Amino acid sequence: MSNLLNASQPEQRINSNITNVTVFINQAQITRSAKINLAAGVTQLVFDRISPYMNLNSLQVKTESNVSLLSVSQRNNFLKDEEKPKLVIDLEDSLQVIKQQLETVRIKKEALSLEKEVLISNKQIGGVNSGVKIEDLEDALALFRKRSIEIGEELLKLTNNENRLKSIQQKLQSQWDEYNNGNNIIEIVITVKTLAAVNNSRIELTYLTGNAAWKPFYDIRIKDTKSPLQLISKAYITQATGEDWNNVILKLSTNNPNEGSTKPELNTLYLKTQSPIVYKRREMMVAPERKAADIESVAGVEARVSDMPALVYSQGNAIELQSEVNVEFNVTSAYSIPSDNNPHQVDLTMNSMNAVYAYGVVPKADKDAFVTAKVSGNDLVNQISGEANVYFDGTYTGKTFINGTSGDSIILSLGRDKRIQIQRTLLKDFSSKSFSGAIRKEHSTWEISIRSTRKEPVYIVVEDQVPISTEKEIEVKLLSNGGASYDEGTGKLTWNLMLEGEKSQSVKFSFEVKYPKEKLINPY
């Protein structure tokens, strides 16, 4: 009965615009706004071209005080030929292009196959009763072979191209089917009531939709190791909601509405006895456990590099806000994000941070020298974890990872410096293996050589390690630390060196390992 009453009410189609979008990690909140003129009485307002991925439970409607909201509903319009979203139009255009290309391939393959049939059916040379000269035979065979190979190669290329086009067609068709699975025309029907006619009354719709996401990333720019570190926050926004966001105000949030906001409750935990589960023992050989090296990034010593001209980068287009539950970025410039499922870059903020720079090497793990920056953990505590592109001394040096944390300090790797050359060598003349009764004794002496091809002196931190025993039968003794500081808990050796320009320097250390000769230990 209520449906019949609603159907009898006058309908008014509303031309609304998306004004604000809040993008969460895996969905978005859309705000639509419109101005309406209403006659006195009850009116049904129809908002069309709504995303088929809209969550109806999330729909909120705001009206002015002189307009009363009676009901809100959603419906599919199968009768009206609505204007298609750009996403669907692009998909249909692409499918049409692929279809034409496949038809062209089919025509070419048929023509080549026909030519091959004609060539085979006319392969007889000369008459039935007459012979053929050897010269003519060789020419004919060469021509037949040449053309047969050409036809085969062209057919192979066409077949490969056909398979590629069919693969693309299948992906496009699947995406088109997903959108047009009976949900491509969504309408929201809002029933309102006014006591008197109103003009230019504002109405606003807010709802959540899927098929939208954003991902943070960063640029780290360092002029030289005397200058502050510039951290530029950016975001990639992707959306395939079926609604183009044209000139909208964006907000990016780390909140996830799907997680829920209800605090969990602890139920009473009762203990009871139960029969143990017995597994049949299986004998097997176990390989010796390999102990991972405890290698950390290096920082703490300032290095010197050549100055470069000052550059000006984007200062960011967003204001970062901290709440008790999440991080938000209010983008201060309007953006347009089409519904094309492609990543669109948005600049957020730029922060200048004080950093302590160092050249560091860990030759046991890598033969290159790394430039690192040590940044206070408080400066990055509000950052969202994500990849960062590193630009040092005006050059892109690779990627690192920003991990928002509240630790005392964070080490950012800025890239390799090939002008520092490192060699780690086991000195055989000062190393040995011997037996003393039931004990195996291994004496190791390592040399680390560092050569700088830079003209100016540099400070560098060198790290290596001595193994740490976890069993009483294995005894490790540091014989010489070579002037390094030694951490007995981790076995780490650290040298702080000043390396003169275009000079070489080396350090040595040695240690001894004793263990039962019938035992095996992991490599060190």
C-alpha positions as CSV (number, residue, x, y, z in Angstrom):
1,M,0.0,0.0,0.0
2,S,2.8,2.4,0.9
3,N,4.5,1.7,-2.5
4,L,1.2,2.7,-4.2
5,L,1.1,5.9,-2.2
6,N,4.6,6.7,-3.0
7,A,4.1,6.1,-6.6
8,S,1.2,8.6,-6.6
9,Q,3.5,11.4,-5.3
10,P,5.0,13.8,-7.9
11,E,8.6,13.0,-8.8
12,Q,11.3,15.6,-9.4
13,R,14.6,14.7,-10.9
14,I,17.5,16.5,-9.2
15,N,20.7,17.5,-10.9
16,S,23.3,17.1,-8.1
17,N,27.0,17.6,-8.0
18,I,29.7,15.9,-6.0
19,T,31.3,18.5,-3.9
20,N,33.4,16.7,-1.3
21,V,35.0,13.3,-1.1
22,T,36.7,11.7,1.8
23,V,38.9,8.8,0.6
24,F,39.6,6.0,3.1
25,I,42.1,3.2,2.7
26,N,39.7,1.1,0.7
27,Q,36.5,3.1,0.1
28,A,35.3,6.7,-0.1
29,Q,32.6,8.9,1.4
30,I,30.8,10.9,-1.3
31,T,28.9,14.2,-0.6
32,R,26.4,15.4,-3.2
33,S,24.7,18.7,-3.0
34,A,21.9,20.3,-4.9
35,K,19.5,23.3,-4.9
36,I,15.8,22.5,-5.2
37,N,12.5,24.3,-5.7
38,L,9.5,22.6,-4.0
39,A,5.8,23.1,-4.1
40,A,3.8,22.7,-1.0
41,G,3.0,19.1,0.0
42,V,4.8,15.8,-0.5
43,T,7.4,15.4,-3.3
44,Q,9.7,12.5,-4.3
45,L,13.2,13.7,-5.2
46,V,15.1,11.4,-7.5
47,F,18.9,11.5,-7.5
48,D,20.3,9.6,-10.4
49,R,23.7,8.4,-11.7
50,I,24.7,7.1,-8.3
51,S,27.6,4.6,-7.9
52,P,26.4,1.0,-8.1
53,Y,28.9,0.3,-5.3
54,M,27.1,2.6,-2.8
55,N,26.4,1.3,0.7
56,L,22.7,2.1,1.3
57,N,23.2,1.7,5.1
58,S,25.7,4.6,5.1
59,L,23.3,7.0,3.3
60,Q,22.7,10.3,5.2
61,V,20.4,13.1,4.0
62,K,20.5,16.7,5.2
63,T,17.8,19.3,4.4
64,E,17.0,22.8,5.5
65,S,14.7,23.3,8.5
66,N,11.7,24.2,6.3
67,V,11.8,20.8,4.5
68,S,10.8,17.6,6.4
69,L,12.4,14.3,5.4
70,L,9.9,11.4,5.2
71,S,11.8,8.5,3.7
72,V,14.8,7.4,1.8
73,S,15.1,4.4,-0.6
74,Q,17.2,3.1,-3.5
75,R,16.0,1.6,-6.8
76,N,17.3,0.4,-10.1
77,N,16.0,2.2,-13.2
78,F,15.8,-0.4,-16.0
79,L,13.6,1.8,-18.2
80,K,15.4,5.2,-18.5
81,D,18.4,5.3,-20.8
82,E,20.7,7.3,-18.5
83,E,23.9,9.0,-19.5
84,K,26.7,6.4,-19.0
85,P,29.6,7.2,-16.7
86,K,33.0,7.8,-18.4
87,L,34.3,4.5,-17.1
88,V,31.6,2.6,-19.0
89,I,32.0,4.7,-22.1
90,D,35.8,4.1,-22.1
91,L,35.3,0.4,-21.6
92,E,32.8,0.2,-24.5
93,D,35.0,2.2,-26.8
94,S,38.0,0.0,-26.0
95,L,35.9,-3.2,-26.5
96,Q,34.8,-1.9,-29.9
97,V,38.4,-1.1,-30.9
98,I,39.6,-4.6,-29.8
99,K,36.7,-6.1,-31.8
100,Q,37.8,-4.3,-35.0
101,Q,41.4,-5.3,-34.5
102,L,40.5,-8.9,-34.0
103,E,38.3,-8.8,-37.2
104,T,41.3,-7.4,-39.1
105,V,43.5,-10.2,-37.8
106,R,40.9,-12.8,-38.9
107,I,40.7,-11.4,-42.4
108,K,44.5,-11.4,-42.8
109,K,44.8,-14.9,-41.5
110,E,42.1,-16.2,-43.9
111,A,43.9,-14.4,-46.8
112,L,47.3,-16.0,-45.9
113,S,45.7,-19.5,-45.4
114,L,44.0,-19.2,-48.8
115,E,47.3,-18.1,-50.4
116,K,49.0,-21.1,-48.8
117,E,46.4,-23.5,-50.2
118,V,46.7,-22.1,-53.7
119,L,50.5,-22.4,-53.4
120,I,50.3,-26.1,-52.4
121,S,47.6,-27.0,-55.0
122,N,49.8,-25.5,-57.8
123,K,53.1,-27.0,-56.7
124,Q,53.4,-29.2,-59.8
125,I,56.2,-28.0,-62.1
126,G,56.2,-28.6,-65.8
127,G,53.7,-30.7,-67.7
128,V,52.6,-34.2,-66.8
129,N,54.7,-35.9,-69.6
130,S,57.4,-33.3,-69.9
131,G,60.4,-32.8,-67.6
132,V,61.8,-29.6,-66.2
133,K,65.2,-28.1,-66.3
134,I,67.2,-28.3,-63.2
135,E,67.7,-24.5,-63.1
136,D,63.9,-23.9,-63.3
137,L,63.4,-26.6,-60.6
138,E,65.8,-24.9,-58.2
139,D,64.3,-21.5,-58.8
140,A,60.8,-22.8,-58.3
141,L,61.7,-24.6,-55.1
142,A,63.5,-21.6,-53.7
143,L,60.4,-19.4,-54.4
144,F,58.1,-22.0,-52.9
145,R,60.2,-22.4,-49.8
146,K,60.7,-18.6,-49.4
147,R,57.0,-17.8,-49.7
148,S,56.0,-20.8,-47.4
149,I,58.3,-19.5,-44.7
150,E,57.0,-15.9,-45.1
151,I,53.4,-17.1,-44.8
152,G,54.2,-19.2,-41.8
153,E,55.9,-16.4,-40.0
154,E,53.1,-13.9,-40.8
155,L,50.5,-16.4,-39.5
156,L,52.5,-16.9,-36.3
157,K,52.7,-13.2,-35.7
158,L,49.0,-12.8,-36.4
159,T,48.2,-15.6,-34.0
160,N,50.3,-14.1,-31.2
161,N,48.6,-10.7,-31.7
162,E,45.2,-12.4,-31.8
163,N,45.9,-14.1,-28.4
164,R,47.1,-10.8,-26.9
165,L,44.0,-9.0,-28.1
166,K,41.7,-11.8,-26.8
167,S,43.3,-11.5,-23.4
168,I,42.8,-7.8,-23.3
169,Q,39.2,-8.2,-24.6
170,Q,38.5,-10.7,-21.8
171,K,39.7,-8.4,-19.1
172,L,37.7,-5.4,-20.5
173,Q,34.6,-7.5,-20.9
174,S,34.9,-8.8,-17.3
175,Q,35.1,-5.2,-16.0
176,W,32.2,-4.1,-18.2
177,D,30.1,-7.1,-17.0
178,E,30.9,-6.3,-13.4
179,Y,29.6,-2.8,-13.7
180,N,26.6,-3.7,-15.9
181,N,25.4,-6.6,-13.8
182,G,21.9,-5.1,-13.3
183,N,23.2,-2.3,-11.2
184,N,24.4,0.3,-13.7
185,I,21.6,2.7,-13.2
186,I,21.2,3.5,-9.5
187,E,18.7,6.1,-8.2
188,I,18.1,7.4,-4.7
189,V,14.6,8.4,-4.0
190,I,14.0,10.9,-1.1
191,T,10.5,11.8,-0.1
192,V,10.1,15.2,1.5
193,K,7.2,17.4,2.7
194,T,6.9,21.2,2.9
195,L,4.0,23.2,4.3
196,A,4.6,26.0,1.8
197,A,6.5,26.4,-1.5
198,V,10.2,26.8,-1.0
199,N,12.9,28.0,-3.5
200,N,16.6,27.4,-3.7
201,S,16.5,25.0,-0.7
202,R,19.8,23.1,-0.2
203,I,19.8,19.3,0.2
204,E,22.9,17.2,0.8
205,L,23.5,13.4,0.4
206,T,26.4,11.6,2.0
207,Y,27.2,7.9,1.4
208,L,30.0,5.3,1.3
209,T,31.0,3.6,-1.9
210,G,33.5,0.9,-2.7
211,N,36.1,0.7,-5.5
212,A,38.1,3.7,-4.2
213,A,41.4,3.8,-2.3
214,W,44.5,5.8,-1.6
215,K,48.0,4.9,-0.9
216,P,50.7,7.2,0.6
217,F,54.2,7.6,-0.8
218,Y,57.0,10.1,-0.3
219,D,59.8,12.0,-1.9
220,I,62.9,12.5,0.2
221,R,65.1,15.4,-1.1
222,I,68.5,16.2,0.2
223,K,70.5,19.1,-1.2
224,D,73.7,18.0,0.6
225,T,74.7,16.6,4.0
226,K,74.8,20.1,5.5
227,S,71.2,20.9,4.7
228,P,67.9,19.8,6.3
229,L,66.1,16.8,4.9
230,Q,62.9,17.6,2.9
231,L,60.1,15.0,3.3
232,I,57.3,15.5,0.8
233,S,54.1,13.5,1.5
234,K,52.1,12.4,-1.6
235,A,49.2,10.1,-2.3
236,Y,48.0,7.9,-5.2
237,I,44.2,7.9,-5.5
238,T,42.4,5.3,-7.5
239,Q,38.7,5.0,-8.1
240,A,36.3,3.1,-10.3
241,T,33.1,4.0,-8.6
242,G,31.3,4.9,-11.8
243,E,31.1,8.5,-10.7
244,D,33.7,11.1,-11.9
245,W,34.9,13.4,-9.1
246,N,35.1,16.7,-10.9
247,N,36.7,19.7,-9.1
248,V,35.9,18.3,-5.7
249,I,37.4,19.1,-2.2
250,L,39.4,16.0,-1.1
251,K,40.1,14.6,2.3
252,L,42.3,11.6,2.8
253,S,41.9,9.5,6.0
254,T,43.6,6.5,7.5
255,N,40.4,5.5,9.1
256,N,38.6,2.2,8.0
257,P,34.8,2.4,8.5
258,N,34.6,-1.4,8.0
259,E,36.5,-2.1,11.2
260,G,33.7,-1.1,13.5
261,S,33.8,1.1,16.6
262,T,32.5,-1.3,19.3
263,K,34.9,-2.2,22.1
264,P,35.3,-6.0,22.4
265,E,34.1,-7.6,25.7
266,L,35.9,-10.4,27.5
267,N,33.7,-13.5,28.3
268,T,34.4,-15.7,31.3
269,L,37.2,-18.2,30.6
270,Y,36.5,-21.6,32.1
271,L,39.4,-24.1,32.5
272,K,38.7,-27.9,32.1
273,T,40.8,-31.0,31.7
274,Q,41.3,-32.7,28.4
275,S,43.2,-35.7,27.1
276,P,46.6,-34.9,25.6
277,I,47.2,-35.4,21.9
278,V,50.0,-37.8,21.3
279,Y,51.9,-37.7,18.0
280,K,54.1,-40.5,16.7
281,R,57.7,-39.6,16.8
282,R,59.5,-39.5,13.5
283,E,63.3,-39.6,13.2
284,M,64.8,-37.1,10.7
285,M,68.1,-35.4,10.0
286,V,68.1,-31.7,11.1
287,A,70.4,-29.3,9.3
288,P,72.5,-27.0,11.6
289,E,70.6,-23.8,12.4
290,R,72.0,-20.7,10.6
291,K,72.2,-17.7,12.8
292,A,71.2,-14.4,11.1
293,A,73.7,-11.6,11.2
294,D,72.7,-8.7,13.4
295,I,73.3,-5.9,10.9
296,E,71.9,-2.4,11.4
297,S,72.0,0.8,9.5
298,V,74.8,3.3,10.2
299,A,74.4,6.9,11.4
300,G,75.9,9.5,13.6
301,V,78.9,10.9,11.7
302,E,78.5,13.9,9.4
303,A,79.8,13.7,5.8
304,R,80.7,16.3,3.3
305,V,79.5,16.5,-0.3
306,S,79.6,19.2,-2.9
307,D,76.9,22.0,-2.8
308,M,74.3,22.2,-5.6
309,P,72.1,25.1,-6.6
310,A,69.0,25.6,-4.5
311,L,65.8,24.2,-6.1
312,V,62.2,24.9,-5.3
313,Y,59.7,22.1,-5.0
314,S,56.0,21.9,-4.3
315,Q,55.2,23.1,-0.8
316,G,52.2,20.7,-0.6
317,N,48.5,21.2,-1.0
318,A,47.1,19.7,2.2
319,I,46.8,20.4,5.9
320,E,47.6,17.4,8.1
321,L,45.2,16.9,11.1
322,Q,45.7,14.4,13.9
323,S,42.8,13.0,15.8
324,E,42.7,10.4,18.5
325,V,41.9,7.6,16.1
326,N,43.4,8.5,12.7
327,V,45.4,10.8,10.5
328,E,43.6,13.1,8.0
329,F,44.8,15.3,5.2
330,N,42.5,18.1,4.1
331,V,43.6,18.9,0.5
332,T,43.4,22.7,0.0
333,S,43.2,22.6,-3.8
334,A,40.3,21.2,-5.7
335,Y,41.0,18.0,-7.7
336,S,39.3,16.0,-10.4
337,I,39.6,12.2,-10.2
338,P,37.9,10.4,-13.0
339,S,36.4,6.9,-12.5
340,D,39.1,5.2,-14.6
341,N,40.8,2.9,-12.0
342,N,44.2,4.6,-12.7
343,P,46.4,6.1,-10.0
344,H,46.2,9.9,-9.7
345,Q,48.9,11.8,-7.8
346,V,48.0,14.3,-5.1
347,D,50.6,16.4,-3.3
348,L,50.0,16.6,0.4
349,T,52.5,18.2,2.7
350,M,56.2,19.1,2.9
351,N,58.2,18.9,6.1
352,S,61.7,20.1,6.7
353,M,63.6,17.9,9.2
354,N,67.0,18.1,10.8
355,A,69.1,15.0,10.1
356,V,72.5,13.7,11.0
357,Y,74.2,12.2,7.9
358,A,76.8,9.4,7.7
359,Y,78.7,7.3,5.3
360,G,78.3,3.7,6.5
361,V,79.6,0.4,5.3
362,V,78.8,-3.2,6.3
363,P,81.2,-5.1,4.0
364,K,80.2,-8.5,5.2
365,A,76.7,-7.9,3.8
366,D,77.4,-5.4,0.9
367,K,80.5,-4.0,-0.7
368,D,79.1,-0.5,-1.3
369,A,79.1,2.5,1.0
370,F,75.7,3.9,1.9
371,V,74.7,7.5,2.8
372,T,72.3,7.4,5.6
373,A,70.3,10.1,7.5
374,K,69.3,9.8,11.1
375,V,66.1,11.5,11.9
376,S,64.4,11.9,15.2
377,G,61.5,9.5,15.6
378,N,59.2,12.3,16.8
379,D,59.5,13.9,13.4
380,L,58.1,10.8,11.7
381,V,55.7,9.5,14.3
382,N,52.7,10.9,12.4
383,Q,53.8,9.6,9.0
384,I,51.9,6.7,7.4
385,S,54.1,3.8,6.3
386,G,54.9,3.9,2.6
387,E,57.6,3.8,0.0
388,A,59.8,6.8,-0.6
389,N,61.8,8.0,-3.6
390,V,65.1,9.4,-2.6
391,Y,66.8,12.3,-4.4
392,F,70.3,13.1,-3.1
393,D,72.6,15.7,-4.5
394,G,70.1,16.4,-7.3
395,T,70.0,12.7,-8.4
396,Y,67.5,9.9,-7.9
397,T,69.3,7.3,-5.8
398,G,66.6,4.7,-5.3
399,K,63.8,3.8,-2.9
400,T,63.6,3.5,0.8
401,F,60.7,2.9,3.3
402,I,59.1,5.3,5.8
403,N,57.8,3.5,8.8
404,G,55.9,5.8,11.2
405,T,57.1,5.0,14.7
406,S,57.7,6.7,18.0
407,G,61.2,5.3,18.5
408,D,64.1,7.5,19.5
409,S,65.5,7.7,16.0
410,I,64.9,6.4,12.5
411,I,67.6,5.6,9.9
412,L,66.8,6.5,6.3
413,S,68.9,5.0,3.6
414,L,69.8,7.6,0.9
415,G,71.6,5.4,-1.5
416,R,75.0,4.1,-2.5
417,D,78.2,6.1,-3.1
418,K,80.3,4.2,-5.6
419,R,83.2,6.6,-4.9
420,I,83.9,4.7,-1.7
421,Q,85.3,1.3,-2.5
422,I,85.4,-1.5,0.1
423,Q,87.1,-4.9,0.2
424,R,86.8,-7.5,3.0
425,T,89.5,-10.2,2.9
426,L,90.3,-13.3,5.0
427,L,94.0,-13.1,5.7
428,K,95.1,-16.7,5.2
429,D,98.6,-16.2,6.6
430,F,97.0,-15.1,9.9
431,S,94.2,-17.7,9.9
432,S,94.4,-21.3,10.7
433,K,92.4,-24.5,11.6
434,S,93.9,-27.0,14.1
435,F,93.0,-29.8,16.5
436,S,93.9,-30.1,20.2
437,G,92.6,-33.5,21.5
438,A,88.9,-33.5,21.0
439,I,88.7,-29.8,20.3
440,R,88.7,-28.1,16.9
441,K,90.2,-24.6,16.9
442,E,89.7,-22.1,14.2
443,H,91.6,-18.8,14.1
444,S,90.3,-16.1,11.7
445,T,91.8,-12.7,10.8
446,W,89.9,-10.3,8.6
447,E,91.0,-7.1,6.9
448,I,88.7,-4.4,5.7
449,S,90.2,-2.0,3.1
450,I,88.5,1.2,2.2
451,R,89.5,3.5,-0.6
452,S,88.0,6.9,-1.4
453,T,88.1,8.4,-4.8
454,R,86.5,11.6,-3.6
455,K,88.8,14.6,-3.4
456,E,87.6,15.8,0.0
457,P,87.9,13.9,3.3
458,V,84.9,12.0,4.5
459,Y,83.9,10.5,7.8
460,I,82.8,6.9,7.6
461,V,81.4,4.3,10.0
462,V,82.5,0.7,9.4
463,E,80.6,-2.3,10.9
464,D,81.5,-6.0,11.2
465,Q,80.9,-8.7,13.7
466,V,82.3,-11.5,15.7
467,P,80.0,-14.6,16.2
468,I,78.3,-15.1,19.5
469,S,78.1,-18.5,21.1
470,T,74.7,-19.9,22.2
471,E,76.1,-23.2,23.6
472,K,78.6,-24.0,26.3
473,E,80.5,-26.3,24.0
474,I,81.2,-23.5,21.6
475,E,83.8,-20.9,22.8
476,V,84.4,-17.6,21.0
477,K,87.2,-15.3,21.9
478,L,88.0,-11.9,20.4
479,L,91.8,-11.7,19.9
480,S,92.0,-8.2,18.4
481,N,89.4,-5.6,17.8
482,G,91.7,-3.5,15.6
483,G,90.7,-0.3,17.3
484,A,87.0,-0.8,17.0
485,S,84.4,-0.5,19.8
486,Y,83.0,-3.9,20.7
487,D,79.5,-4.8,21.9
488,E,79.8,-8.1,23.8
489,G,76.1,-8.7,23.6
490,T,75.8,-8.6,19.9
491,G,79.4,-9.2,18.8
492,K,79.3,-6.0,16.7
493,L,82.5,-4.1,15.9
494,T,82.3,-0.5,14.9
495,W,85.0,1.8,13.6
496,N,84.6,5.6,13.3
497,L,87.1,6.7,10.7
498,M,88.1,9.9,8.9
499,L,89.2,9.0,5.4
500,E,91.3,11.5,3.6
501,G,90.5,12.4,0.0
502,E,91.8,9.9,-2.6
503,K,93.4,7.8,0.1
504,S,93.1,4.2,1.4
505,Q,92.8,2.9,4.9
506,S,92.4,-0.6,6.4
507,V,91.4,-2.1,9.7
508,K,91.9,-5.7,11.0
509,F,90.3,-7.9,13.6
510,S,90.8,-11.5,14.6
511,F,88.9,-14.0,16.8
512,E,89.1,-17.7,17.7
513,V,86.4,-20.3,17.8
514,K,86.7,-23.6,19.7
515,Y,84.2,-26.5,19.6
516,P,84.1,-30.3,19.7
517,K,85.6,-31.7,16.6
518,E,82.8,-34.2,16.1
519,K,80.3,-31.3,15.9
520,L,79.3,-29.1,13.1
521,I,78.6,-25.4,13.5
522,N,76.9,-22.9,11.2
523,P,79.1,-20.8,9.0
524,Y,80.3,-17.5,10.4
